[in-house]
Amino acid sequence: MSKLSLRARLTLFYSLMLTAMLCVFGAVFYHSLNLIEDRNLTQELRQRVVLLNSHERVSGGTMQLAVDPNNPDEAYLVHSAARYYQIFRLPGGDLVVQSEELAMLGLRLTPDQVRSLSASGEFTDQQLNQERFRFHNAVLSGTDANSFLIRVGIPLAPADDARKVFLHAVLLMAPLGVFASALLGWQMAHRALRPMKELAIAARQIDVDKLQQRLPLRGTGDEVDELAQSFNETLARLENSVGEMRQFTASISHELRTPLTVLRGETEVALLEGHSVEDYRRLLVSQLEEFDSLTRMINDLLVLASAEAGEIRWSEQNVDLAQLAVSLAEQLEPVAAARNIRLETVAESHVHARGDAAWLERVILNLLDNAIKFSPNGGRIQMTVTSESSSAKLLVADQGIGIPPEALPHVFERFYRAEPSRSKRIPGVGLGLALARWIVEKHRGRITVESTPGQGTRFTVWLPLYTTEARP
């Protein structure tokens, strides 16, 4: 059995809700109509009783209605009120007088019924020849120690007819209203879901080769536009990820091909030509350098893969960032001196950051390594460590070739290289800065870059200071 479409489910839901509401309101209105009709009949019956009581006269053991023949309006009112009228003598229960209408309806009461009515409630309903009546029962004492049961009735047919008309109208109009609302709801659901269908059609046209496309926005700012905007943001992130993957494929292919080609070429030459032991030694040293480069590249890839999978853990501790920076600068100073690059370090004492010393060491090494790679011979690199407010600040500034302005927003992206052509003379595949940013962000810090082409680059890292309150 196929599932109902969203349009059909919406229409069915609104139809069921409308049906339930009509049933509830219909029942409430019907009950209210009953109460109103009963109240009106009771009030009218009381008014008739008051009118008749003012014209009743007891004479010679009997009770009669006294009407002024010269007042036609009064006579008409009394006659109308007494259309359904009976008087019984108590306690015998014999009939004294009754109206002609009740006589024709064949209303006959036994003495026991009369005495029962005199002792019962004020109002009673009675069925007479397929017509219902409501009677007001009152006991009136005469002047000669006689008492009488006076009954004044009113037909319930008008109220019953009103109820029937209302009920028939509800039973007739409710299905028509539900059917009309279902048709209208079907059309409204179609119009409401049409933008969703358009988005679905547009989304089906986007594949991995068309990630630059975006879903159209109607400019209404409603939920559909919000959904389209969220999908477009997802597409932008996906496009960026696919772009990084493609760039990585190109970069890693080039970086792997170059050392493998060198290794193969040197090996083939060594096999074809005879060499001395010293030549073979130099060849093996060169190949070891290529193997080290490949190993570093693979290690960086493994670290990033582990980071994305959430498999890397570290413990936060008190790290003397100043001492760590000075120690690493001393280790890299011979590498910088080999290219006649001056490495200067200025560090405030007791600048303690909260984090993992091994990972923070990797950040500093990556920044210094980049500065050395892109600095010209005879250049200068300055590293400073200070504390500002609640952060530890690490600055690495060089006087190298700089970074083009259009490349600055991308330098921390994985596998990004501002000038791929330089990979022939400057090693690396663009993983160091991506790894550095990931480490800094995991330490709840931030890293920024400023650069001027031809003048140099400045990397700044802010990390939370280690305080007594911040201890884990």
N, C-alpha and C positions, 0 to 999 in steps of 0.2 A: 504494500500500500504506500503510495507516494505521499510525501509530506505536503501540507498546505503551504502555499507561498506566503511571504510576509504580507503581501497585499490582502490575500484572503483572510489571514489570521487577524489583521487589523480590522477588517470589515466585520468579521464574525464577533470579535471582541466588542466593538462599538454597538453592534446590533444587540448582543446579549445584555450589555450594560443598559441600553435604552429600554429593552423589554423589562428588565428588572426594575428600572426606575418607574416605568409606566405602571407596572403592577403595584408597586409600593404606593405611588401617588394616587392611583385609582382606588386602592383599598382605603387610603386615608380620606380621600374626598367622599367616597361612598359612605364611610362611617360618619363623617361630618354632616353629610346630607341627611342621614337618618336622624342624627341628634337634632339638627335644625328643624326638620319636619315634625318630629315628636314634640319639640318645644313649642312650635307654632300651634300644633293641634291642641296641646294642653292649655296654652294661653287662650286660644279661642273658646275652648270648652269652658274654662273658668269664667270668661266674660259672659257666656250664655247663661251659666248658672247664676251669676250675680244679677243679670237682667231679669231672669225668671223669678228669683227669690224676692225681688222688689215688687212683683206683681202677684204673688201668691196670697190667697186669702183662705182662712179656715172658717167654715160656717156649717153648723149642724152636723158636726162630725165628718164633714167632707172638706176637701181642699180644691179650690178652683183658681184659675188665672183671671185676674180683674184687669180689663183693658179699657181705656177711655176711647169710646167710639168716635169721638170728635178729633182725635189725634191719629191720623192715618199713618204717620211715620212710626209712632210708637207701636201701633197695632201691627205694622209690618215686621218690625224688629222682634216683637214678642212672638208673632206667628213663625218667623224664621227660626228663632231659638227653640221653639217648642215643636219643631217638625218631628223630632225623635225624643218623645217625652213620656214618662210613666210616673204614676204615683200609686203606692201601695200602703194600705193601713197596717200598722204594726200593733200587736205582734201576730195578728191573725194571718197576714200575708195576702189579704184579698185585694184585688185591683180596684182602685178608685177611679182613675182616669188614665187614658193613654192617647197619644196622637194617632191620627189616621194612618200615617206612614208605617208606624210600628205595627199597627193592627193588620195592615195589608202584608207586611213581611212575616206575619204569623208568629210574633214573639210571645211566648207563653211561659210564665214562670210559676212554679209550684210554691206553696207557702214555705216549704223548707228552703228553696232557693232564695226566696225573698229575705227570710231571716238570716241566711248565710251571707247575702250581699250586704245586709245592714251591718253585719259584724266584720265584713272584709275591708279591704283597702279602699282608698278614695276613687281609684280608677280601675276599670276592668275592660278588657277587649273581648269582643264576642263576634262570632261568625253567624251571619243571617243571610240565607239564600245566596251564597257565593259572594257575599259582600261583607267586609269587616267593618265593625263599629267600635268606637271607644266611648264608654259610658262613665259619667261622673255620678257616684253614689253618695247621697247625703241623707242623714236622718234629721227630720225637723219635728219638733214637739209642738202640738197644737195648744190652744187655750183651754180646751175641755179635757185635758189629760190624755188626749189622743196623740199618737206620734205617727209619722209618715216617712216612708222611704221614697225619696224623689230621685229619679234617674233621668239624666239629660245626656243624649248621645250625639255623636258626630261621625259621619262616614270617613273611613280611612282611605277610600279609593283615590282621591286626588294625590295624597302623599305617596301611595303605592305606585301610581302612574308616573309620578315624578322620578321615583327611584328606578322604575323600569326604563324610562326614557334615558336616564343617565347611564344605566348599566348597558343598555343597547348601544348607546353612542360610544361608550368606552370600548366595548367588545368589537365594534365595527371600525372605529378610528384607530385604535391601537395597532392592529395588524397592518393597516394601511400606512400608519406613521412609521412603523418599524421597517416595512418594505421600502418606503421612500427614503428613509434614513440610510438603509443598507445600500441603495443605489447611489445616494449622494456620498456615503462613506467610501464606496468602491471608487468613485471618481476622484474624491479627495485623496485617497490613499495612492491612486495612480499618479496624481500631480505631485504629491509629497515625495514619492519614491522615484520619480522620474530623474531628479538630479543624481540619485544613487546609481541608477542604471547607466547614466551618462559617465559617471566616474568609473563604474565597472568596465565599460567599453574602452574608456581611455586607458585604464590600468592594464587591460589585456594587450594593448598595443605596445607596452613598454617591456623590452627584454634586455638582456645583458649588453646588447650593442646600442641600445637607445636609452641609457640611464640618464642622459642629459634632459630628456623630456620631463615635463611636469604636468600634473593634473590641473585642469582649468579651475579658476576661482570665480565665483559669480559676483563677489563683492558685497554680499548681503551680510556677512559676518555671523551667519547662523551656524547650527551644528554641522551642516553639510560642508560649509566652507572650512570649519575647524577640522573636520575629518580630512578634507583634501589637503589642508596646510600641514597637518601631522604626517600624512602620507608623503607629501613633497619633502618634508624634512628627513623622513626615513630614506627616501630616494637619494637625497643629497649625501647622507652618510654612506649609503650603499655605493653611490658613485665614487665617493672619495676612497672607500675601502677597495673597490675594484681597481681604481686608478693606482692606489698604492701597490696592490698585488701585481698589476701589469708592470709598474715601474720596478718593483722588486724582481720580477722575472727577468726583465731586461738587464738590470744592474747585476743581479747575482749570476746570470748567464755570462755576462762580460767578465765579471771578476773571477769566476771559476775557469772560464776558457783561457784567460791570459796566463795564469800560473801553470795550468795543465799543458798549454802549448809550449811554454818555456821548459817545463820538465820533460816533455816528450822530445822536444828538439835537442836539448842537451844530452838526453840519453841516447838518441839516434846518432848524434855526432860522436859521442864517446864510443859507441859500438862500431862505427865505420872507420874511425881513425885511432891510431895507437897513441897513447899518452903516457906520460910519466906518472909515477905515484903522486907527485905533488899536484899535477893537473887533475887527477881523479879526486884528490883531497879538496881542491878548490871547487870542483864540480859538486861534490857531496855537500859542502858548506852552503853553496848557493841553493841547492835543492832543499836543504834543511830550512833555509829562510823562507822559501816558498811554502813548505809544509807548515811552518809556524803561522804564516799569514792565513792559510786555509783553516788551520785549527782555531785561530782567533775569530775568524768569520763564522765558523760553525758554532763556536761557543756562544757568540753574541746572539745568533739565531735561536739557539736552545734556551737561552735566558729569556728572550722576548716571548717565546712560545710558552715557557713555564709561567711567565708573568701574566699573560693573557688567560691562561687556564687557572689562575689563582692558586698555583702550587707553591709559590715562594712565600716563606714565612721569615720573620725576623723579630727580635726582641728589642724594645725601646730601652735605651739606657743613657747614661750621662756620657756624652762624647765631647772631648775637648777639641773643638773644631780648629782652634788656632794651632794647637800642637800638631794635629793631624795634617793640616795644610803645610806647615813648615817641614814636617818629616817627608811628605810626598814631594815637595819642591826640591829637597836635598837629593832625593832618589833620581829625579828627572834632570837635575842640573847637568850631569855629564852628557846626557842626550842633547840638551840645548847647547852646551858648550861645543859639541862636535860641529855644530853649524854656526858657531860664533854668535849665538843668541843669548842675551843677558836675561836671566830669570830672577826677578826681584820679588821678595815676599815681605809684606808689612802686616803684622797680626797683633791685635790687642791681646793682652794676657787674660786668661780665664774667660774665654768666650765658649760657653758650653751649650751645645745643641742637644735636643732630644731625638734619638734615633738609633740606627744600627751602624756601628763604625765601619764595618766591611762594605756596606752599600754606599755610605757617604764617601768612603775612600774611592769607590769606583766613579762616582760623579766627578770628584776633583781630578782624578786621572784622565777621564774622558775630556774634560774641559782643557786641561793643560796639554794633552796630546794633540787636540785640535789646534790649539794656539801655536804649538811648535810646528805642526805640519804646514800651516798657512802663513807662517812668518818668514820673511826673507832673511837671508844670511846677514848677520850683523844687526838684527832687530832686537826689540826689547819686549819682554812679557812681564806684566806686573800683576801680582795676586795680593789682595788685601782681605783681611778678616776683621770685621767690626761687629758691634752689637748696636741695634737701633730699636728703641722701644721694647717690644716683647719678641723680637726676632734677631736671629744671628744672620749676618750678611756676609756673603762670600762673593768677591768680585774678581774676575779673570779678564784682563784687558791685554790685547796684543796690538802690534803695529803692522799687521799683515795686509793681505790683499783686499780684505773686507768682503761684504756680502751685498749683492745687488738688492735694491729696495723691493723689487717684485718677488725676491726669493725669501725675504725675512719671515713672512707669515708661514712658510713651509719648512723652515730649518729643523723643527722638532718632529716632523713627520717621518715615519719609518721609510727607509730606503730612498729618501730624497737627497739629491745632490744638486747644488745650484748650477754647476757646470759639469755635466757628465764627461766632457772631453778631457777634464783634468785627471780622470781616474788613471790615466796612463802614467802620470808622474806623481800623483798623490794617492797613497793607498787608502782603502776604506770603501764601504758600501752605504754609508749613511745610516748606520745603526746606533752609533755612540750617543748622539744627542737625543734620539728617541728614547733610548734606555735611561739616559740621565733625567729627562723630564719625568718618566714614569717613576723613577726612584724618588725624586723630589716631591711629586704629588702624593705618593704613598706616605711620605713623611709629613703630610699636611702643610707643605711649603709651596713655593712657586719659583719659576725660573723665567728670566726675560733675556732678550738680546737686543743690542743696539749696534749698528754698524754703519760705517761710511766707506764706500768703495775707494780703495787706494790709501786709506788712512788707518784702518784697523777695526776690530770688533770687541765689544764688551759684553760678557755674559755675567749676569747677576743672579745669585741664588739667595732666597730668604727661607730660613728654617726656624721652627719654634725653639725658643730658648728653653733650656732645662732649668726648672725651678723646683723647689720643694713641693709646692702645691701640684705640680704637673707630674709627679712621680706616679707610675702605674701601680 
